[in-house]
Amino acid sequence: MFRCAYFSRRMLYTAYSLSNRRVSAIRKTPISFLDNRFRTDTPNVTSIEPGAPLPRLEQAGTRRDQRERRRPLPRRITSTAGGTSGTVVHNHRAYQEEFVDITQLILDDHQEQRRLFSILEEIDRSQTDVLSLIWDRLASFLELHAQAEEEIFYPELLRVGVAARRKDGVEDETLDAIEDHNEIRDAVAEVARYAVGTDDWFAAVAASNLANSDHMAEEEREGLTDFRRLTGVSQRHQLAVAFAAYEARNFAGVRSVDKDPSGYVRRVEQGVPAGASGSLSIGALKRT
């Protein structure tokens, strides 16, 4: 009996020792498997220093939290073009809220002009009242857009081009643009010679569309592209505000006046306001 009690006590002591060893072994085991299985927002950890607190394990969270984690942070860039500098958040939503670009406003106007010309092509020629209303709106818009460019955009294109030692290039682009504006004015005036809805009227509208399309394509390929290269975001924003204000002030329309391309460029480079004495006093759109 004494021997049985001895062996029973010995077995209990052995089991107790083995349990302590297992606990010690577990305490010394790296917990990388815990990190890899349950951690979702921290890099892998292969070991924990003695006495260091265990990392906090977080659950996946709500769907909104998951979207916030997946959303890329805005990339900040520094713009130094055109002599201006500043940090800009390169994020589409933030960019739209903080800046408006004059080149984009011009592109938006171009798209609206294309849309109105397309509408005219889809309306039945018997609906002369509707055709007349849309054409009057389009003709007025074409002239307002041209003069807004001549007052705001092209003087600045000349200025920054000369400063960047690209005088010849920007002068040629400006001369072509002013000449194109005169051709568009003449084409618009030609439409007024015919009764709305007739074959001749539609042919004159098509000629106006062609002249305007050629001008827009050249301007988008050359003038707008060069201006974005030569200027910074802040400068284009300030010009966009002035451009939008000019069109808003003259929403009812402006007088249609041809301009001498060479005289226009010369006056701008001499510091004379672009709208001063710009009339050629010739052509189908002569105003007295």
C-alpha positions in Angstrom: 0.0 0.0 0.0 2.8 2.3 0.9 4.4 1.5 -2.5 1.2 2.3 -4.4 1.0 5.6 -2.7 4.6 6.4 -3.5 4.1 5.6 -7.2 0.9 7.6 -7.4 2.7 10.6 -5.9 5.6 10.1 -8.3 3.3 10.0 -11.3 1.6 13.3 -10.2 5.0 15.0 -9.9 6.0 13.8 -13.3 2.8 15.0 -14.9 3.2 18.4 -13.2 6.8 18.8 -14.5 5.8 17.9 -18.0 3.0 20.5 -17.9 5.3 23.2 -16.8 7.7 22.3 -19.6 4.9 22.5 -22.2 3.8 25.9 -20.9 7.4 27.2 -21.0 7.8 25.9 -24.5 4.6 27.6 -25.6 5.7 30.9 -24.0 9.0 30.7 -26.0 7.4 29.8 -29.3 7.3 32.6 -31.9 3.8 33.8 -32.7 4.3 34.4 -36.4 1.4 32.0 -37.0 -0.9 34.2 -35.0 0.2 37.2 -36.9 -0.2 35.6 -40.3 -3.6 34.1 -39.5 -5.3 37.0 -37.7 -3.5 40.2 -38.4 -5.0 42.2 -41.3 -3.5 45.7 -41.2 0.1 45.3 -40.1 3.2 43.7 -41.6 4.3 40.2 -40.7 6.0 39.7 -37.3 8.1 36.7 -36.8 8.9 37.2 -33.0 8.0 39.2 -30.0 10.7 40.7 -27.7 10.5 39.6 -24.1 8.3 42.0 -22.1 6.9 43.7 -25.3 3.1 44.0 -25.5 1.4 41.9 -28.0 0.2 43.6 -31.1 -3.5 44.5 -31.2 -5.5 42.2 -33.4 -8.2 44.0 -35.4 -11.2 42.7 -37.2 -12.0 43.4 -40.8 -14.4 46.2 -39.8 -17.3 47.5 -41.8 -17.5 47.8 -45.5 -16.9 51.5 -45.3 -13.7 50.9 -43.3 -12.6 48.4 -46.0 -13.2 51.0 -48.7 -11.2 53.6 -46.8 -8.3 51.3 -46.5 -8.4 50.4 -50.2 -8.7 54.0 -51.4 -5.3 55.3 -52.6 -4.0 58.4 -51.0 -3.7 61.5 -53.2 -0.2 61.9 -54.7 1.3 65.3 -54.2 3.3 66.8 -57.1 5.1 70.1 -57.4 4.3 72.3 -60.3 7.0 74.8 -61.5 5.9 75.4 -65.1 5.4 79.0 -66.2 7.4 80.5 -63.3 4.9 79.4 -60.7 5.4 76.8 -58.0 3.2 75.1 -55.5 2.1 71.7 -54.2 -1.0 70.4 -55.9 -3.0 67.3 -54.9 -2.9 65.0 -57.9 -6.4 63.6 -57.3 -9.2 64.0 -59.7 -11.9 65.0 -57.2 -9.6 67.4 -55.2 -8.3 68.9 -58.5 -11.9 69.7 -59.6 -12.7 71.3 -56.3 -9.6 73.6 -56.2 -8.8 74.4 -59.8 -10.4 75.2 -63.1 -8.3 75.2 -66.2 -8.8 77.7 -69.1 -7.8 75.1 -71.6 -10.5 72.8 -70.3 -13.1 75.6 -70.5 -12.1 76.1 -74.1 -12.4 72.4 -74.8 -15.9 72.4 -73.1 -17.0 75.2 -75.4 -15.7 73.2 -78.4 -17.8 70.2 -77.3 -20.9 72.3 -76.9 -20.4 73.7 -80.4 -20.1 70.2 -81.9 -23.2 69.2 -80.0 -25.3 72.1 -81.4 -24.1 71.4 -84.9 -25.1 67.7 -84.5 -28.5 68.7 -83.2 -29.1 70.8 -86.3 -28.4 67.8 -88.5 -30.9 65.6 -86.6 -33.9 68.0 -86.8 -36.4 67.7 -89.6 -36.1 70.6 -92.0 -39.8 71.3 -91.8 -39.3 72.4 -88.2 -38.0 75.8 -89.2 -38.8 77.5 -85.9 -36.7 75.0 -84.0 -33.9 75.2 -86.5 -33.9 79.0 -86.3 -33.8 79.0 -82.5 -30.9 76.6 -82.3 -28.9 78.2 -85.1 -29.3 81.7 -83.5 -28.0 80.3 -80.2 -25.1 78.5 -81.9 -24.1 81.6 -84.0 -24.1 83.8 -81.0 -22.1 81.3 -79.0 -19.5 81.0 -81.8 -18.9 84.7 -81.8 -18.8 85.0 -78.0 -16.3 82.1 -77.7 -14.0 83.6 -80.4 -13.9 87.0 -78.7 -13.3 85.4 -75.3 -10.3 83.7 -76.7 -9.1 86.9 -78.4 -9.5 88.9 -75.1 -8.2 86.4 -72.6 -6.4 83.4 -74.1 -4.3 84.5 -77.1 -2.8 87.6 -75.5 -1.5 85.3 -72.7 -0.3 82.7 -75.2 1.7 85.4 -76.9 3.1 86.6 -73.6 4.3 83.3 -72.2 5.5 82.2 -75.7 7.7 85.2 -76.0 9.0 84.7 -72.5 9.9 81.1 -73.3 11.7 82.2 -76.4 9.1 80.6 -78.7 7.9 83.9 -80.3 7.7 82.6 -83.8 5.7 79.5 -82.9 3.1 81.3 -80.8 2.8 84.2 -83.3 2.0 81.7 -86.1 -0.6 80.0 -83.9 -2.2 83.3 -83.0 -2.2 84.5 -86.6 -3.9 81.3 -87.8 -6.5 81.5 -85.0 -7.5 85.1 -85.7 -7.7 84.3 -89.4 -9.9 81.2 -88.6 -12.2 83.4 -86.5 -12.7 85.7 -89.4 -13.5 82.8 -91.7 -16.0 81.5 -89.2 -17.7 84.9 -88.9 -18.0 85.1 -92.7 -19.4 81.6 -92.9 -22.0 82.4 -90.2 -23.0 85.5 -92.0 -23.5 83.5 -95.2 -26.2 81.4 -93.5 -28.3 84.5 -93.0 -28.7 84.9 -96.8 -30.9 81.8 -97.1 -34.3 80.8 -95.8 -34.2 78.5 -92.8 -34.6 74.8 -93.7 -33.7 75.1 -97.4 -31.0 73.2 -99.1 -28.9 76.3 -99.4 -29.4 77.1 -95.7 -28.2 73.6 -94.7 -25.2 73.9 -97.1 -24.2 77.2 -95.5 -24.6 75.7 -92.0 -22.4 72.7 -93.1 -19.7 75.2 -94.4 -19.8 76.9 -91.0 -19.4 73.6 -89.3 -16.4 72.7 -91.5 -14.6 76.0 -90.9 -15.2 75.8 -87.2 -14.2 72.1 -86.9 -10.9 72.8 -88.7 -10.2 75.7 -86.4 -11.0 73.7 -83.2 -8.8 70.8 -84.3 -5.8 73.0 -85.0 -6.3 74.9 -81.8 -6.6 71.8 -79.7 -3.5 70.3 -81.4 -1.3 73.3 -81.2 -2.4 76.4 -79.1 -3.9 74.6 -76.1 -1.2 72.0 -76.0 1.6 74.6 -76.0 -0.2 76.7 -73.4 -0.4 73.8 -71.0 3.3 73.2 -71.5 4.3 76.8 -70.9 2.1 77.6 -67.9 1.4 76.4 -64.4 -1.9 75.3 -62.9 -2.3 78.4 -60.8 -2.0 80.7 -63.9 -4.4 78.6 -65.9 -6.9 78.8 -63.1 -6.8 82.6 -62.9 -7.3 82.8 -66.6 -10.1 80.4 -66.5 -11.9 82.6 -63.9 -11.5 85.6 -66.2 -12.6 83.6 -69.3 -15.8 82.3 -67.5 -16.5 85.8 -66.2 -16.2 87.3 -69.8 -18.6 84.8 -71.2 -21.0 85.3 -68.3 -21.0 89.1 -68.7 -21.7 88.8 -72.4 -24.2 85.9 -72.4 -26.6 88.0 -74.5 -24.1 88.2 -77.3 -21.4 90.4 -78.6 -20.9 92.4 -81.9 -19.3 90.4 -84.6 -16.2 92.2 -86.0 -13.4 90.9 -88.2 -9.9 91.5 -86.9 -6.6 92.1 -88.8 -4.4 89.1 -87.6 -1.1 91.0 -88.0 -2.5 94.1 -86.3 -3.9 92.0 -83.5 -0.6 90.4 -82.7 1.3 93.7 -83.0 -1.0 95.5 -80.6 -0.9 92.6 -78.0 2.9 92.6 -78.1 2.9 96.3 -77.6 0.7 96.0 -74.6 -2.5 97.5 -76.2 -5.7 95.7 -75.0 -6.7 93.0 -77.5 -10.1 94.5 -78.0 -9.0 98.0 -78.9 -9.5 98.9 -82.5 -9.5 95.4 -83.7 -11.8 95.8 -86.7 -10.7 95.2 -90.2 -13.6 97.3 -91.5 -13.9 94.9 -94.4 -15.7 91.7 -95.3 -19.2 90.4 -95.0 -19.3 91.2 -91.3 -18.4 94.9 -91.5 -19.9 97.1 -88.8 -20.1 100.8 -88.9 
